[in-house]
Amino acid sequence: MLRRLVVTVVLLAVFAAGLDYGLRVWAGLWVGDRTQEALHLSKRPSVSFGGLLFTPQVIQGHIDSATLESDDFKVRDVAFSHARLTFEDVRFQTGKLLLHHRGLVRVATGDGVLAMNGPDLTRAFRAAGVNVSIRISRGEILASGGSLPGQVTASATTDNGSLVLQASQAALAIRLPLPRLGHGIAYTDVAVNGNEAELTVRVQRARLTRLVG
């Protein structure tokens, strides 16, 4: 009798663990699809979830946290080399997730980084009508071309949804309008690390839906 009970408990534990893992994979695909549509990404990001027990969160329609990552993708035809976003307090309709139907995803808070390298910035500036070349090396931005006096170092800031490069050796700034990320997700700052410019974003009461423009 005791042996049967132990076997039953073990089988139930294995089943629960398998169900939990399967739901993580399924939910990751669904949240990734909703994020791709809402942010106009060229491909679906990978998604992982925190916490030990995931099944109760799906049943309640409330996931504590989700981490999204992607490499070499585009947002509205603007190329990025890497992105990592963390969503906190994610809410949705359980039925939409389980059936893999489109549905609204609400995110209370979060943050993240979208990175661009020199070639990404060069293409983006030129597509915006600014004929410059950008190179990033060892934490330094080097710009040339256009009306710049040769190759100059530049500092980077964000301003009202744009990336602004200020030439250090000339009273000249060039501005790149950044792609919109949807309701509740905004660019806040930029830092240069290694060979990338990392744009930080803040998530506040975001609504991820296919109709976000």
C-alpha positions as CSV (number, residue, x, y, z in Angstrom):
1,M,0.0,0.0,0.0
2,L,2.8,2.4,1.0
3,R,4.7,1.5,-2.1
4,R,1.7,2.3,-4.4
5,L,1.2,5.6,-2.7
6,V,4.9,6.5,-3.2
7,V,4.7,5.5,-6.9
8,T,1.5,7.5,-7.3
9,V,3.1,10.6,-5.8
10,V,6.2,10.3,-7.9
11,L,4.1,9.9,-11.1
12,L,2.0,12.9,-10.2
13,A,5.2,15.0,-9.5
14,V,6.6,14.0,-12.9
15,F,3.4,14.8,-14.6
16,A,3.2,18.2,-12.9
17,A,6.8,19.0,-13.8
18,G,6.2,18.0,-17.4
19,L,3.0,20.1,-17.6
20,D,4.8,23.1,-16.0
21,Y,7.7,22.8,-18.5
22,G,5.3,22.5,-21.5
23,L,3.3,25.6,-20.4
24,R,6.5,27.6,-20.1
25,V,7.4,26.7,-23.7
26,W,3.9,27.4,-25.0
27,A,3.6,30.6,-23.0
28,G,7.0,31.7,-24.2
29,L,5.9,31.3,-27.8
30,W,2.7,33.2,-27.2
31,V,4.2,36.1,-25.3
32,G,7.0,36.3,-27.9
33,D,4.4,36.5,-30.7
34,R,2.5,39.2,-29.0
35,T,5.6,41.2,-28.4
36,Q,6.8,40.8,-32.0
37,E,3.5,42.1,-33.2
38,A,3.2,45.0,-30.8
39,L,6.8,46.2,-31.2
40,H,6.9,45.5,-34.9
41,L,10.0,43.2,-34.6
42,S,11.3,41.4,-37.6
43,K,11.4,38.1,-35.6
44,R,10.0,36.6,-32.4
45,P,12.2,37.1,-29.3
46,S,13.0,34.2,-27.0
47,V,11.1,34.3,-23.7
48,S,11.9,32.9,-20.3
49,F,10.0,33.1,-17.1
50,G,11.0,33.3,-13.4
51,G,9.6,31.3,-10.5
52,L,9.4,27.7,-9.6
53,L,5.7,27.0,-10.2
54,F,4.5,28.3,-13.5
55,T,1.2,26.5,-14.1
56,P,-0.7,28.4,-11.3
57,Q,0.4,31.7,-12.9
58,V,-0.9,30.7,-16.3
59,I,-4.2,29.6,-14.8
60,Q,-4.5,33.0,-13.0
61,G,-3.6,35.0,-16.1
62,H,-0.8,36.7,-14.2
63,I,2.9,36.0,-14.7
64,D,5.3,37.5,-12.2
65,S,8.1,38.2,-14.7
66,A,9.3,37.5,-18.2
67,T,12.6,38.1,-19.8
68,L,12.8,38.6,-23.6
69,E,16.0,38.4,-25.7
70,S,16.8,38.7,-29.4
71,D,19.9,39.1,-31.6
72,D,20.2,40.7,-35.1
73,F,16.7,41.9,-35.6
74,K,14.8,45.0,-36.8
75,V,12.2,47.3,-35.3
76,R,10.2,48.9,-38.1
77,D,13.2,48.3,-40.5
78,V,15.8,49.7,-38.1
79,A,18.5,47.2,-37.3
80,F,19.6,46.3,-33.8
81,S,22.3,43.9,-32.7
82,H,20.8,42.7,-29.4
83,A,17.9,43.3,-27.1
84,R,17.0,42.2,-23.6
85,L,13.7,43.3,-21.9
86,T,12.3,42.4,-18.5
87,F,8.6,42.6,-18.0
88,E,7.2,42.6,-14.4
89,D,3.5,41.8,-13.5
90,V,2.3,40.5,-16.8
91,R,-1.4,40.0,-17.2
92,F,-3.5,38.4,-20.0
93,Q,-6.5,36.2,-20.7
94,T,-5.7,32.6,-20.0
95,G,-7.9,31.3,-22.8
96,K,-6.1,33.4,-25.4
97,L,-2.7,32.0,-24.3
98,L,-3.8,28.4,-24.1
99,L,-5.5,28.5,-27.5
100,H,-2.7,30.6,-29.0
101,H,-5.1,33.3,-30.1
102,R,-4.2,37.0,-30.4
103,G,-5.0,39.0,-27.2
104,L,-4.0,42.0,-25.2
105,V,-1.0,41.6,-22.8
106,R,-0.6,44.2,-20.1
107,V,2.8,44.8,-18.4
108,A,2.9,46.9,-15.2
109,T,6.6,47.7,-15.2
110,G,9.9,46.7,-16.7
111,D,13.1,47.8,-18.3
112,G,15.6,46.8,-20.9
113,V,18.3,47.5,-23.4
114,L,18.3,47.7,-27.2
115,A,21.8,47.8,-28.7
116,M,23.1,49.1,-32.0
117,N,26.6,48.7,-33.5
118,G,28.4,51.0,-35.9
119,P,27.0,49.5,-39.1
120,D,23.4,49.5,-37.6
121,L,23.8,53.2,-36.9
122,T,25.3,54.0,-40.3
123,R,22.4,52.4,-42.1
124,A,19.8,54.0,-39.9
125,F,21.3,57.5,-40.2
126,R,21.5,57.1,-44.0
127,A,18.0,55.8,-44.3
128,A,16.9,59.0,-42.4
129,G,18.8,61.1,-44.9
130,V,21.9,61.8,-42.9
131,N,25.0,60.7,-45.0
132,V,27.4,59.8,-42.2
133,S,29.5,56.8,-41.2
134,I,29.5,55.6,-37.6
135,R,32.1,53.4,-36.0
136,I,32.1,52.3,-32.3
137,S,35.3,51.0,-30.8
138,R,36.4,50.6,-27.2
139,G,33.5,52.6,-25.8
140,E,34.0,55.5,-28.2
141,I,31.8,56.7,-31.1
142,L,33.6,57.9,-34.2
143,A,31.6,59.7,-36.9
144,S,32.6,60.9,-40.3
145,G,31.0,62.2,-43.6
146,G,28.3,64.6,-44.3
147,S,29.2,68.1,-42.9
148,L,31.5,66.8,-40.3
149,P,35.1,68.0,-40.4
150,G,36.7,64.6,-41.0
151,Q,36.4,61.8,-38.4
152,V,35.4,63.1,-35.0
153,T,34.5,61.6,-31.7
154,A,30.9,62.0,-30.6
155,S,28.9,61.8,-27.4
156,A,25.4,60.2,-27.4
157,T,22.2,61.2,-25.7
158,T,18.5,60.5,-26.2
159,D,15.9,63.3,-26.6
160,N,12.2,62.9,-27.2
161,G,12.5,59.5,-28.9
162,S,15.6,60.3,-30.9
163,L,19.3,59.4,-30.6
164,V,21.5,62.5,-30.7
165,L,25.2,62.4,-31.5
166,Q,27.1,65.5,-30.6
167,A,30.4,66.0,-32.3
168,S,33.1,66.8,-29.8
169,Q,35.2,68.9,-32.2
170,A,32.4,70.8,-33.9
171,A,29.3,72.6,-32.9
172,L,27.2,70.0,-34.7
173,A,24.7,67.4,-33.6
174,I,23.0,64.8,-35.8
175,R,19.7,63.3,-34.8
176,L,18.2,59.9,-35.5
177,P,14.5,59.4,-34.9
178,L,14.3,56.0,-33.2
179,P,11.5,53.5,-34.0
180,R,8.5,53.7,-31.7
181,L,8.1,50.8,-29.4
182,G,4.4,51.1,-28.6
183,H,2.2,52.2,-25.7
184,G,4.1,52.4,-22.4
185,I,7.6,51.6,-23.7
186,A,10.0,54.6,-24.0
187,Y,13.7,55.2,-24.6
188,T,15.3,56.8,-21.5
189,D,19.1,56.9,-22.1
190,V,22.0,55.6,-24.0
191,A,25.4,54.2,-23.0
192,V,28.4,53.2,-25.1
193,N,29.9,49.8,-24.1
194,G,32.6,48.1,-26.2
195,N,31.5,48.3,-29.8
196,E,27.8,49.0,-29.2
197,A,25.5,51.9,-28.2
198,E,23.0,50.5,-25.7
199,L,19.7,52.3,-25.6
200,T,17.9,51.8,-22.3
201,V,14.1,51.6,-22.2
202,R,11.5,51.9,-19.5
203,V,8.3,49.9,-19.4
204,Q,5.4,51.5,-17.6
205,R,1.8,50.3,-18.0
206,A,2.5,48.9,-21.4
207,R,-0.2,47.4,-23.6
208,L,1.1,44.8,-26.1
209,T,-1.4,44.3,-28.9
210,R,-1.3,43.9,-32.6
211,L,-3.0,47.3,-33.1
212,V,-0.2,49.2,-31.3
213,G,1.4,51.6,-33.9
